[in-house]
Amino acid sequence: MPELPEVETTVRGLAPVLEGARLTRVVTHRADLRRPFPPDLAQRLTGARVMTLGRRAKYGLVETDRGDTMVFHLGMSGRWRLDPSEALPHDHLLIETDSGRRVALNDPRRFGSVDLVESAALAAWGPFAALGPEPLGPDFTPAHLAARFAGRIAPVKALLLDQRIVAGLGNIYVCEALHIAGIAPNRAAGRVATPRLTPLVEAVRTVLTAAIAAGGSSLRDYARPDGELGYFSKDWRVYGREGEACPACATPVRRRVDGGRSTFFCARCQR
């Protein structure tokens, strides 16, 4: 599933095409993805001008001058295609602009979603209401983690994946950040010493920033809007590298399944 860096990369790829543009045509080619398209999507977007593009957690945001924000989630296999020369079978949403540019939302598995929310009510919108701070924002601090981890016996990895504690982190980048910080993924969050939270926050920021710069990771069907594949997977330290040498100590990387997700770690480096 595309994670925060893939969504950020997508938003940055769409911005030169959509930001400042007036939407002249909005067409849905089916009634739903994971859930139905808003019935008035075309009516509310056609003729609107895009003010800004942004991201919240793993959602992309397209804000218009009509006080609406189109919120999209890429699900398992969604991606936006820029200026497609022809329609593909799974192009479920097509948007055209006054400059003649086009973007198509392609989603073979249809686990993605598109919603239209009043911009002023966005923070209180259901999926956003309980989200924690952005991991690249100023509110994601060691003090925040210390407060949320205090007294918790749940594994630190599980709490970092909890969107109520920090928004947008996914399995790949949590595994990578914990390795950089030298923290065992199954350590009880409440037993992570306070001084270790500073390098953990720094590790999260480092791995996300590097992944965004690399265009994300190529997972199954994910590609950037320009069609190129992200290449951060080449720099994974432990994720997907079971049995390979840990880059820090050469101990073989281990894999364990936690809650249906694969956890990759170094038993020597991570304590």
C-alpha positions in Angstrom: 0.0 0.0 0.0 1.4 3.5 -0.8 2.6 5.1 2.3 3.2 8.7 3.3 6.3 9.3 0.9 4.3 7.8 -2.0 1.4 10.1 -1.4 3.6 13.1 -0.9 5.4 12.3 -4.1 2.0 12.0 -5.9 0.8 15.4 -4.5 4.1 17.0 -5.7 3.7 15.5 -9.1 0.1 16.7 -9.5 0.8 20.3 -8.2 2.4 21.7 -11.5 -0.7 20.4 -13.4 -3.5 21.3 -11.1 -2.4 24.2 -8.8 -4.0 27.4 -10.1 -5.9 25.6 -12.9 -9.6 25.8 -13.5 -11.3 22.4 -13.8 -13.3 22.3 -17.0 -14.4 18.6 -17.1 -14.7 16.0 -14.3 -15.9 12.5 -15.3 -16.3 9.4 -13.3 -16.3 6.1 -15.2 -17.9 4.0 -12.5 -20.1 4.6 -9.5 -17.6 3.7 -6.8 -14.1 2.7 -5.6 -13.9 1.5 -2.1 -17.0 3.5 -1.5 -19.2 5.6 -3.9 -17.9 8.7 -5.5 -19.7 11.8 -4.1 -22.9 12.1 -6.3 -22.2 15.8 -6.8 -18.5 15.5 -7.5 -18.6 16.7 -11.1 -21.1 19.5 -10.3 -19.0 20.9 -7.4 -15.6 20.6 -9.1 -16.4 21.7 -12.7 -15.6 25.3 -13.1 -13.7 25.5 -9.8 -10.2 26.7 -9.6 -7.6 24.7 -7.6 -6.0 26.8 -4.9 -3.5 24.4 -3.3 -2.6 20.8 -3.1 -1.5 19.1 0.1 -1.4 15.9 2.1 -2.7 14.8 5.5 -1.4 11.4 6.7 -1.9 9.1 3.6 -4.5 11.2 2.0 -4.0 13.7 -0.8 -5.8 17.1 -0.7 -7.0 19.2 -3.6 -8.5 22.5 -2.3 -10.7 24.7 -4.6 -11.9 28.3 -4.6 -15.4 27.1 -3.8 -14.6 26.1 -0.3 -14.3 22.4 -1.1 -11.4 20.0 -0.8 -11.2 16.8 -2.8 -9.6 14.2 -0.6 -8.2 11.1 -2.2 -6.7 7.9 -0.9 -4.7 5.6 -3.2 -5.7 2.4 -1.5 -3.6 -0.6 -2.6 -3.0 0.1 -6.2 -4.2 3.7 -7.0 -2.1 6.2 -8.9 -2.7 9.3 -10.9 -1.7 9.4 -14.6 -0.6 12.7 -16.1 -1.9 13.6 -19.6 -2.8 10.1 -20.6 -2.8 9.6 -24.4 -5.5 7.0 -24.1 -7.9 5.7 -21.5 -7.0 2.5 -19.6 -9.5 0.0 -18.3 -9.0 1.1 -14.7 -9.1 4.9 -15.2 -12.0 5.6 -12.9 -11.8 9.4 -12.7 -10.8 11.9 -15.3 -10.1 15.6 -14.7 -9.4 18.2 -17.4 -8.2 21.8 -16.9 -8.5 25.0 -18.8 -4.9 24.7 -20.1 -5.7 21.4 -21.7 -4.0 19.2 -19.1 -5.6 16.0 -17.9 -5.1 13.7 -14.9 -6.7 10.2 -14.5 -7.0 8.3 -11.3 -6.2 4.6 -12.1 -7.0 2.0 -9.5 -7.2 -1.7 -10.6 -8.1 -3.0 -7.2 -10.5 -0.2 -6.3 -9.4 0.1 -2.6 -8.9 3.8 -3.0 -11.4 6.5 -2.3 -12.4 10.1 -3.4 -14.4 12.4 -1.1 -15.4 16.0 -1.3 -15.3 17.8 2.1 -15.9 21.5 3.0 -12.5 22.9 3.5 -13.4 24.7 6.7 -14.6 21.4 8.2 -11.7 19.3 7.0 -9.9 18.9 10.4 -13.1 17.6 12.0 -13.9 15.2 9.0 -14.3 11.6 10.3 -11.0 10.1 9.1 -9.0 13.2 10.2 -10.7 13.9 13.5 -8.5 11.6 15.6 -5.3 11.7 13.6 -2.0 12.4 15.5 0.6 15.0 14.3 2.3 14.8 11.0 5.7 13.1 11.4 7.4 15.8 9.4 5.6 18.6 11.2 6.6 20.6 14.3 4.2 18.8 16.7 5.9 15.4 16.3 8.4 15.7 19.1 10.1 13.4 21.7 7.9 15.0 24.3 4.8 14.0 22.3 6.0 10.4 22.0 6.9 10.3 25.7 3.4 11.4 26.7 1.7 8.8 24.3 4.1 6.0 25.2 3.9 6.5 29.0 2.8 3.3 30.8 2.1 1.5 27.5 3.0 -2.2 27.2 2.2 -2.5 23.5 5.2 -2.8 21.2 6.7 0.4 20.1 6.3 -0.5 16.5 2.5 -1.0 17.0 2.2 2.4 18.5 4.1 4.1 15.8 1.7 2.5 13.3 -1.3 3.9 15.4 -2.6 6.8 13.3 -3.9 8.4 16.5 -0.3 8.8 17.8 1.4 9.8 14.6 -0.3 10.3 11.2 0.8 8.6 8.1 3.5 6.2 9.2 3.3 2.7 7.6 5.1 -0.6 8.0 8.0 -0.1 5.7 9.2 3.2 7.2 8.6 2.3 10.8 10.8 -0.8 10.3 13.5 1.4 8.8 13.3 4.1 11.4 13.4 1.7 14.3 16.6 0.1 12.8 18.2 3.5 12.4 17.3 4.4 16.0 18.5 1.0 17.3 15.2 0.2 19.0 13.7 -3.3 19.0 10.3 -3.3 17.3 8.8 -5.5 20.1 10.1 -3.4 23.0 7.2 -2.2 25.2 6.7 1.5 24.2 6.6 2.5 27.8 10.0 1.0 28.4 11.7 3.0 25.7 13.9 5.3 27.7 13.2 9.0 27.2 16.7 9.9 25.9 16.1 7.3 23.1 13.0 9.1 21.8 15.0 12.0 20.3 17.0 9.8 17.9 13.7 7.9 17.1 12.0 11.1 16.1 15.1 12.1 14.0 15.2 8.6 12.4 11.5 8.9 11.4 12.2 12.3 9.8 15.3 11.0 8.1 13.8 8.0 6.5 10.7 9.8 5.3 12.7 12.7 3.9 15.0 10.3 2.0 12.1 8.3 0.7 10.3 11.4 -0.6 13.5 12.6 -2.3 13.7 9.1 -4.0 10.1 9.3 -5.2 8.9 6.7 -2.7 9.2 2.9 -2.9 8.0 0.8 -5.8 5.5 -1.6 -4.4 3.5 -3.7 -6.9 1.5 -1.3 -9.0 2.6 2.0 -7.4 4.2 4.6 -9.8 4.6 8.3 -9.6 2.2 10.5 -11.7 4.8 10.8 -14.4 4.9 7.0 -14.7 8.3 6.6 -13.2 8.9 4.1 -10.3 10.2 5.3 -7.0 13.6 3.9 -6.1 13.9 4.2 -2.3 13.5 0.4 -2.1 17.1 0.2 -3.2 18.1 1.9 0.0 16.0 -0.2 2.5 18.2 -1.2 5.4 16.2 -4.1 6.8 12.7 -4.1 5.2 12.4 -7.0 2.7 16.0 -8.1 3.4 15.4 -11.2 5.5 18.7 -13.2 5.8 20.8 -10.4 4.3 23.6 -8.7 6.3 22.5 -5.8 8.5 24.3 -2.7 7.1 25.5 -1.8 10.6 26.8 -5.0 12.0 26.5 -7.7 9.3 24.2 -9.9 11.4 21.5 -11.5 9.3 18.3 -9.5 9.2 15.3 -11.3 10.7 11.7 -11.3 9.8 8.7 -11.8 12.1 5.0 -11.5 11.5 3.2 -9.2 13.9 -0.5 -8.5 13.5 -0.5 -9.8 9.9 2.5 -7.5 9.0 6.1 -8.5 8.4 8.5 -7.0 10.8 12.2 -6.8 9.7 14.9 -6.1 12.3 18.4 -6.8 13.4 18.5 -8.7 16.7 21.9 -7.4 17.5 21.6 -3.7 16.7 18.1 -3.2 18.0 17.5 -3.4 21.7 
